[in-house]
């Protein structure tokens, strides 16, 4: 199998799954997870377009979020009309800069109290429950090893860690951790599994604590491939390409860019780790969630970012941005909109099946965005009816 071909297979496999209802909302995660949802029949309009497209003028362009949808996401008058009529608009993007980046966006008008949405989201373990999520645990404040007690290594990762060497490892870690796995685990003995799992828990905790103290600079590098990947660079490029986030909430953009050496009122953070089934093998993840409430008029706009700071397989970086906002510039009795943008970068993709598999995956990502919004609307309306 070519380098990266396993990632392509997983991309399509995940995009083909049939469950996983609010998975992206947990971190607003990985774009392909959007494909794991069930379509219930709301109208939708889907199209693929180049990154950073510029759209034509609309009669609604003096409103928000309409102006930004046109400026950054190439929304047409017809798409804005469909959105106002209750349709779900979903788009995928081809990056003009990075070949291994996949991006997706979705939006719908919704009549749900923002407080209800936040209540549901904060209970992230319940809100994101699905067969694909094997384990999901929020960290304490401060994080402890006990938070990682449920972490187990699957046999294929145990086998990989046993033979890991710099530039040739099937688990994403740096060279210092590869050396520790060679020195501190008595491979071939009954104690090997427990020792390896203990070491992985220690690694995850040390990794998170380093990030809490020094931000992206502490994330180091992945040395699993011939070319090391500096994780701070990968995330920085994603963030710098997120003009929609910068334009909509520049203060949140700057907060993320300079975390933890930045200050922002009305923001709350939490961290969690998960084991999730992405196609061929489960992935261990670490996520940083930031929830920012910005006062505007008589209500708050809600912005949530989900930053993947570690993944054991497939991913180089991933950033999700959710906004739950009221219309600005419209009628006094304004509408509310729930929107989501995700940008994810995978291991460098190459091999004879690359073009076909990416094309298939993108189409299923289209469908998944629609399905996600249909299901999240249904779930939120059900929660509201129980109030």
C-alpha positions in Angstrom: 0.0 0.0 0.0 1.4 3.4 -1.0 2.2 6.0 1.7 -1.1 7.8 2.4 -3.3 5.2 0.7 -4.4 3.9 4.1 -5.6 7.4 4.9 -7.5 7.6 1.7 -9.2 4.2 2.4 -10.1 5.5 5.9 -11.5 8.7 4.4 -13.9 6.9 2.2 -14.7 4.2 4.9 -15.7 6.8 7.5 -17.6 8.8 4.9 -19.6 5.6 4.2 -20.6 4.9 7.8 -24.2 5.3 8.9 -24.2 6.7 12.4 -22.2 9.1 14.6 -24.9 11.8 15.0 -23.2 14.9 16.5 -19.6 13.8 16.2 -18.3 17.0 14.7 -19.9 19.0 17.5 -17.7 17.4 20.1 -14.8 19.4 18.9 -16.4 20.3 15.8 -14.0 17.8 14.7 -12.9 16.1 11.6 -14.8 16.9 8.5 -15.2 13.3 7.4 -17.1 12.6 10.6 -19.9 14.7 9.3 -20.6 11.9 6.8 -21.6 9.5 9.6 -25.1 10.9 10.1 -28.6 10.0 8.9 -30.5 12.2 6.4 -34.1 12.9 7.4 -35.2 14.9 4.4 -34.8 18.6 4.9 -34.1 20.5 1.6 -30.4 21.1 0.9 -28.2 22.7 -1.7 -24.7 21.4 -2.1 -21.8 22.6 -4.3 -18.1 22.3 -4.5 -16.0 25.4 -5.1 -12.5 26.7 -5.0 -11.1 28.0 -1.7 -11.7 31.7 -1.0 -14.2 32.2 -3.7 -15.8 35.6 -4.3 -19.5 35.7 -4.8 -21.7 38.2 -6.5 -23.8 40.9 -4.8 -27.0 40.0 -3.1 -29.9 42.0 -1.8 -29.1 40.5 1.6 -25.5 41.5 1.6 -25.9 44.2 4.1 -27.0 41.6 6.7 -24.9 39.3 8.8 -24.1 36.5 8.4 -25.1 37.0 4.7 -22.3 39.4 3.9 -19.6 37.1 5.2 -21.2 34.1 3.5 -20.9 35.8 0.2 -17.4 37.3 0.9 -15.7 34.1 2.1 -17.8 31.2 1.0 -19.2 32.2 -2.4 -22.8 32.1 -1.4 -25.2 32.9 -4.3 -28.5 34.7 -4.0 -30.2 31.4 -4.6 -28.4 29.8 -1.7 -29.3 32.6 0.6 -32.9 32.3 -0.4 -32.9 28.6 0.2 -31.3 29.2 3.6 -34.0 31.7 4.5 -36.6 29.2 3.5 -35.3 26.7 6.0 -32.9 24.7 3.7 -29.5 23.4 4.7 -26.6 24.8 2.7 -23.5 22.6 2.5 -20.2 23.2 0.7 -16.8 21.6 0.4 -13.6 23.3 -0.6 -10.6 22.5 -2.7 -7.5 24.2 -1.1 -5.5 26.0 -3.7 -2.5 25.9 -1.3 -2.3 22.5 0.3 -3.2 19.3 -1.5 -3.9 17.2 1.6 -6.5 19.6 3.1 -10.2 19.0 3.1 -12.6 21.7 4.2 -16.4 21.8 4.6 -19.0 24.3 5.7 -22.7 24.0 6.6 -25.4 26.5 7.8 -29.0 26.4 8.7 -31.5 28.9 10.1 -32.8 27.6 13.5 -35.3 28.7 16.1 -33.6 27.3 19.2 -32.5 29.2 22.4 -28.7 29.6 22.4 -28.7 28.6 26.1 -30.2 25.2 25.2 -27.5 24.6 22.6 -24.7 25.5 25.1 -26.3 23.2 27.7 -26.3 20.3 25.3 -22.8 21.0 24.0 -21.2 21.3 27.4 -22.4 17.7 28.2 -20.1 16.6 25.4 -19.9 13.0 26.3 -23.7 12.6 25.9 -24.0 15.1 23.0 -21.5 13.3 20.8 -22.4 9.7 21.7 -22.2 7.4 18.8 -20.9 3.8 18.0 -17.7 5.3 16.4 -16.7 7.0 19.7 -15.2 4.2 21.8 -14.1 6.5 24.7 -14.5 10.2 25.4 -13.4 11.7 28.6 -13.1 15.4 29.7 -10.0 16.3 31.6 -10.1 17.6 35.2 -8.8 21.1 36.0 -5.9 20.6 36.4 -5.5 17.4 34.3 -4.5 14.2 36.1 -3.4 10.7 35.1 -6.7 9.4 36.5 -8.5 11.2 33.6 -6.7 8.8 31.3 -7.4 5.6 33.2 -9.7 4.3 30.4 -7.0 4.6 27.8 -6.1 1.3 26.2 -3.9 0.4 23.3 -5.2 -1.7 20.5 -3.0 -4.7 19.4 -2.0 -3.0 16.1 -0.7 0.1 18.0 1.1 -2.1 20.6 2.8 -3.9 17.7 3.7 -0.6 16.0 5.2 0.9 19.2 7.3 -2.1 19.8 9.2 -1.5 16.5 8.9 2.3 16.2 11.9 4.1 14.9 12.3 7.7 13.8 11.0 8.2 10.2 9.3 4.7 10.3 6.5 4.5 12.8 2.8 3.8 12.4 1.9 5.9 15.5 2.3 9.6 15.5 4.8 10.5 18.2 8.2 12.2 18.3 11.6 10.5 18.4 12.0 11.0 22.2 8.8 9.0 22.9 9.9 6.3 20.4 13.1 5.9 22.5 11.1 5.8 25.7 8.9 3.0 24.4 12.0 1.1 23.5 13.7 1.6 26.9 10.8 1.6 29.3 8.7 -1.3 28.0 9.8 -4.9 28.5 8.5 -6.1 25.1 7.9 -9.8 24.9 6.9 -10.1 28.6 3.4 -10.3 30.2 4.0 -6.8 31.6 4.5 -5.1 28.2 0.9 -4.1 27.6 0.4 -2.5 31.0 3.8 -0.7 30.7 3.1 0.6 27.2 -0.4 1.9 28.2 1.0 3.6 31.3 3.6 5.2 29.2 1.0 6.4 26.6 -1.1 7.9 29.4 2.0 9.7 30.8 2.8 11.0 27.3 -0.8 12.3 26.8 -0.8 14.1 30.2 2.7 15.6 29.7 1.7 16.7 26.2 -1.4 18.4 27.4 0.4 20.1 30.4 3.0 21.4 28.1 0.4 22.9 25.8 -1.4 24.5 28.8 1.9 26.1 29.8 3.4 27.0 26.4 0.7 26.7 23.8 1.6 25.5 20.3 5.3 25.8 20.9 5.1 22.8 23.2 3.4 20.5 20.7 6.7 19.5 19.1 6.9 17.3 16.0 5.7 14.1 14.6 8.6 11.9 13.5 6.6 9.0 12.1 7.4 9.9 8.5 10.6 10.7 6.6 9.8 14.4 6.8 9.1 15.5 10.4 6.0 17.6 10.9 6.1 20.6 13.2 2.6 20.6 14.7 2.6 24.3 15.5 3.3 25.1 11.9 0.5 22.8 10.6 -2.0 24.4 12.9 -0.7 27.9 12.3 -1.3 27.4 8.5 -4.9 26.3 9.1 -5.6 29.2 11.4 -4.0 31.7 9.0 -6.1 30.4 6.2 -9.3 30.8 8.2 -10.3 34.2 7.0 -13.9 33.5 7.8 -13.1 33.1 11.5 -10.8 36.2 11.5 -13.5 38.4 9.9 -16.4 37.1 12.1 -14.6 37.0 15.5 -11.1 38.5 15.3 -10.7 38.6 19.0 -11.3 34.8 19.2 -8.9 34.3 16.3 -6.2 36.2 18.2 -7.0 34.4 21.4 -6.3 31.0 19.6 -3.2 32.3 17.8 -1.5 33.4 21.0 -2.9 30.9 23.6 -2.2 30.7 26.5 -0.6 34.1 26.5 -3.8 35.9 25.5 -6.8 37.2 27.4 -10.4 37.2 26.3 -13.5 37.9 28.4 -16.4 35.5 28.4 -14.4 32.5 27.1 -14.4 29.1 28.7 -12.1 26.2 27.8 -12.1 22.5 28.3 -10.0 19.6 27.1 -10.9 16.0 26.3 -9.3 12.9 24.9 -11.1 10.3 22.9 -10.6 7.1 21.0 -12.6 7.1 17.8 -13.0 4.7 14.9 -11.9 6.5 11.7 -12.0 3.7 9.1 -9.2 1.2 9.4 -8.1 1.8 12.9 -9.1 3.8 16.0 -7.4 7.1 16.7 -6.4 8.6 20.0 -7.2 12.4 20.0 -6.6 15.4 22.2 -8.9 18.4 21.7 -9.0 21.9 23.0 -12.5 23.4 23.1 -13.0 27.2 23.5 -16.5 28.6 23.9 -16.8 32.3 23.5 -20.0 34.3 24.1 -20.0 37.8 22.6 -22.6 40.2 23.7 -24.5 41.9 20.9 -27.8 43.8 21.6 -30.1 41.8 23.8 -28.4 38.4 23.2 -25.1 36.7 22.9 -23.5 35.3 19.8 -21.8 32.0 20.5 -18.6 30.9 18.9 -17.0 27.5 19.5 -13.6 26.3 18.3 -12.3 22.8 18.3 -8.6 22.4 18.0 -7.1 19.0 17.6 -3.7 19.1 19.3 -2.9 15.4 19.0 -3.9 12.5 16.8 -2.3 9.1 16.8 -3.1 8.4 13.1 -4.1 10.1 9.8 -4.3 13.8 10.8 -1.7 16.5 10.6 -4.1 19.1 12.1 -7.7 20.0 12.3 -9.7 23.1 13.3 -13.4 23.4 13.7 -15.4 26.6 14.1 -19.1 26.8 15.0 -21.1 30.0 15.2 -24.6 30.3 16.6 -25.6 33.9 15.8 -28.5 36.2 15.2 -29.1 38.1 12.0 -27.6 41.6 12.1 -29.0 44.3 9.9 -32.3 42.6 9.3 -35.7 43.0 10.9 -36.2 43.6 14.6 -37.5 40.1 15.0 -34.3 38.6 13.6 -33.5 35.0 12.7 -30.8 32.8 14.2 -28.2 30.7 12.3 -26.1 27.7 13.2 -23.1 27.3 11.0 -20.0 25.1 11.1 -16.6 25.3 9.2 -14.0 22.6 9.4 -10.5 22.5 7.9 -8.5 19.2 8.3 -5.2 18.2 6.9 -4.3 14.5 6.5 -1.0 12.7 6.0 0.4 13.5 2.6 -1.8 11.6 0.1 -0.5 9.8 -2.9 -1.0 6.6 -4.8 -2.8 5.4 -7.9 -6.3 5.6 -6.3 -5.9 9.1 -4.9 -8.0 11.1 -7.3 -10.9 8.6 -7.4 -11.0 8.2 -3.6 -10.8 11.9 -2.8 -13.6 12.6 -5.3 -15.8 9.9 -3.7 -15.0 11.1 -0.2 -15.9 14.7 -1.0 -19.3 13.7 -2.4 -20.0 11.8 0.8 -18.8 14.7 2.9 -21.4 16.8 1.0 -24.1 14.3 2.1 -22.8 14.2 5.6 -22.9 17.9 6.2 -26.6 17.9 5.2 -27.3 14.9 7.4 -25.5 16.4 10.4 -27.5 19.6 10.3 -30.8 17.7 9.9 -30.0 15.5 12.9 -28.7 18.3 15.1 -31.8 20.3 14.4 -34.0 17.4 15.3 -32.0 16.7 18.5 -32.1 20.3 19.6 -35.9 20.6 18.9 -36.5 17.4 20.9 -34.5 18.8 23.8 -36.5 22.0 23.6 -39.8 20.2 23.6 -38.8 18.5 26.9 -38.3 21.8 28.6 
